[in-house]
Amino acid sequence: MKFRSYPIFFASFLTVGLLMLFLAQSRILENNGHDLSSLQVVKSYILNAIMALIVFFAIYLFRNKYRDLLGFFFLGGSLLKFLLFFIFLYPGFNQDGSLERLEFLVFFVPYGFALVLETFFLVKLLNTV
């Protein structure tokens, strides 16, 4: 894999992986009788996809200039994802007064996938720089 193609490969894997994961999770939730709109599934996947792309491209752009700080960019991106979760998703989840396991998984499944993919590509990126 060429160094310049990392962003294209990352964006492609992220998009295809999150789409497949979304379809699988949506099907499972619908088969169990859950309302997808009240669970904010689409919003969760979009939020995680956008944030994963922002974090990856920020690290990719600053990989030479701030090489010693890239780990902090990665951790800051993860912190920002959780902050956005509490701003955009948590109020809808907490309307009934509690955050159920199902509601947590709606956010955490795409978050976990994006995090593993980000980590994999960033390790490969940093090993080539």
Summary of the structure (lengths in Angstrom):
residues: 129
radius of gyration: 16.0
end to end distance: 13.6
largest distance: 50.4
contacts: 354
relative contact order: 0.17
helix: 87%
strand: 0%
